[in-house]
Amino acid sequence: MQPEPQHDLLTTTAHAPDVLAVAGELDTMTVAPLRDAVTALIQRTPAAGTAVLDFSAVTHFGSSGIELLLQARGDLLARRAALRVVPSRQVTRVLAMMSLDRLLELHRTRAEALAS
């Protein structure tokens, strides 16, 4: 029996760039549906466009989340597009421990990410 995902997904396409908001736990057990949503977000992002991943409500961030962010960044760079991330305190802590806060474009709020 598969465990229920411990996160919620919300995709916002009312304004450019598109935003995918994620809440809850992000780890090996919950990453599959999110991976599909991120793939769809990347496919909707035009060349030279921008996608925003709003992880401000993520409460647990494991290695699967790191892999997902790095894959999304690489896929968007291949399209000459950008990735902006709005991390929660937990996500920020993990990214900083891995020095990925220097690689990824992080923003304190969704509004800030959209305005950049």
C-alpha positions as a Python dict, from the first residue, in 0.01 Angstrom:
ca = {
    (1, 'M'): (0, 0, 0),
    (2, 'Q'): (143, 339, -103),
    (3, 'P'): (156, 607, 168),
    (4, 'E'): (-47, 920, 112),
    (5, 'P'): (162, 1214, -8),
    (6, 'Q'): (248, 1450, 275),
    (7, 'H'): (240, 1764, 64),
    (8, 'D'): (-2, 1981, -126),
    (9, 'L'): (56, 2125, -472),
    (10, 'L'): (-86, 2446, -611),
    (11, 'T'): (-7, 2568, -960),
    (12, 'T'): (-69, 2930, -1043),
    (13, 'T'): (-63, 3036, -1406),
    (14, 'A'): (-254, 3363, -1378),
    (15, 'H'): (65, 3564, -1411),
    (16, 'A'): (400, 3514, -1571),
    (17, 'P'): (611, 3351, -1452),
    (18, 'D'): (420, 3039, -1355),
    (19, 'V'): (433, 2943, -989),
    (20, 'L'): (423, 2596, -836),
    (21, 'A'): (359, 2618, -462),
    (22, 'V'): (437, 2318, -244),
    (23, 'A'): (340, 2261, 119),
    (24, 'G'): (431, 1982, 359),
    (25, 'E'): (701, 1717, 348),
    (26, 'L'): (927, 1664, 48),
    (27, 'D'): (1124, 1341, 55),
    (28, 'T'): (1160, 1008, -124),
    (29, 'M'): (811, 896, -25),
    (30, 'T'): (636, 1209, -156),
    (31, 'V'): (844, 1337, -448),
    (32, 'A'): (682, 1145, -740),
    (33, 'P'): (368, 1360, -784),
    (34, 'L'): (573, 1673, -734),
    (35, 'R'): (821, 1563, -1000),
    (36, 'D'): (531, 1538, -1247),
    (37, 'A'): (409, 1885, -1151),
    (38, 'V'): (758, 2034, -1189),
    (39, 'T'): (796, 1869, -1530),
    (40, 'A'): (466, 2027, -1638),
    (41, 'L'): (582, 2365, -1506),
    (42, 'I'): (907, 2338, -1703),
    (43, 'Q'): (719, 2244, -2019),
    (44, 'R'): (493, 2550, -1980),
    (45, 'T'): (789, 2783, -1926),
    (46, 'P'): (888, 2951, -2252),
    (47, 'A'): (1247, 2978, -2369),
    (48, 'A'): (1411, 3268, -2184),
    (49, 'G'): (1118, 3260, -1940),
    (50, 'T'): (1107, 3203, -1567),
    (51, 'A'): (950, 2943, -1338),
    (52, 'V'): (895, 2990, -965),
    (53, 'L'): (894, 2708, -711),
    (54, 'D'): (738, 2833, -389),
    (55, 'F'): (862, 2602, -114),
    (56, 'S'): (782, 2852, 164),
    (57, 'A'): (541, 2604, 326),
    (58, 'V'): (767, 2297, 299),
    (59, 'T'): (822, 2150, 647),
    (60, 'H'): (1067, 1870, 564),
    (61, 'F'): (1320, 1879, 280),
    (62, 'G'): (1524, 1568, 203),
    (63, 'S'): (1773, 1467, -63),
    (64, 'S'): (1492, 1401, -311),
    (65, 'G'): (1401, 1768, -288),
    (66, 'I'): (1759, 1869, -358),
    (67, 'E'): (1770, 1638, -659),
    (68, 'L'): (1438, 1779, -782),
    (69, 'L'): (1560, 2140, -759),
    (70, 'L'): (1888, 2067, -934),
    (71, 'Q'): (1714, 1874, -1212),
    (72, 'A'): (1459, 2154, -1258),
    (73, 'R'): (1736, 2413, -1273),
    (74, 'G'): (1927, 2208, -1532),
    (75, 'D'): (1618, 2149, -1744),
    (76, 'L'): (1529, 2518, -1738),
    (77, 'L'): (1885, 2627, -1816),
    (78, 'A'): (1877, 2397, -2120),
    (79, 'R'): (1576, 2603, -2234),
    (80, 'R'): (1761, 2926, -2150),
    (81, 'A'): (1499, 2980, -1880),
    (82, 'A'): (1544, 3068, -1513),
    (83, 'L'): (1434, 2908, -1188),
    (84, 'R'): (1345, 3117, -883),
    (85, 'V'): (1292, 2944, -550),
    (86, 'V'): (1104, 3071, -245),
    (87, 'P'): (1237, 2847, 34),
    (88, 'S'): (1100, 2785, 382),
    (89, 'R'): (1337, 2813, 678),
    (90, 'Q'): (1390, 2435, 663),
    (91, 'V'): (1465, 2439, 289),
    (92, 'T'): (1700, 2735, 330),
    (93, 'R'): (1890, 2551, 604),
    (94, 'V'): (1938, 2239, 390),
    (95, 'L'): (2040, 2436, 82),
    (96, 'A'): (2290, 2641, 285),
    (97, 'M'): (2447, 2326, 432),
    (98, 'M'): (2504, 2202, 76),
    (99, 'S'): (2619, 2549, -47),
    (100, 'L'): (2333, 2536, -296),
    (101, 'D'): (2209, 2872, -172),
    (102, 'R'): (2488, 3014, -386),
    (103, 'L'): (2383, 2821, -696),
    (104, 'L'): (2007, 2869, -686),
    (105, 'E'): (1821, 3199, -718),
    (106, 'L'): (1649, 3225, -378),
    (107, 'H'): (1387, 3483, -278),
    (108, 'R'): (1232, 3559, 60),
    (109, 'T'): (875, 3583, -71),
    (110, 'R'): (671, 3485, -374),
    (111, 'A'): (607, 3852, -446),
    (112, 'E'): (982, 3916, -449),
    (113, 'A'): (1039, 3621, -684),
    (114, 'L'): (769, 3743, -920),
    (115, 'A'): (900, 4100, -917),
    (116, 'S'): (1261, 4008, -999),
}
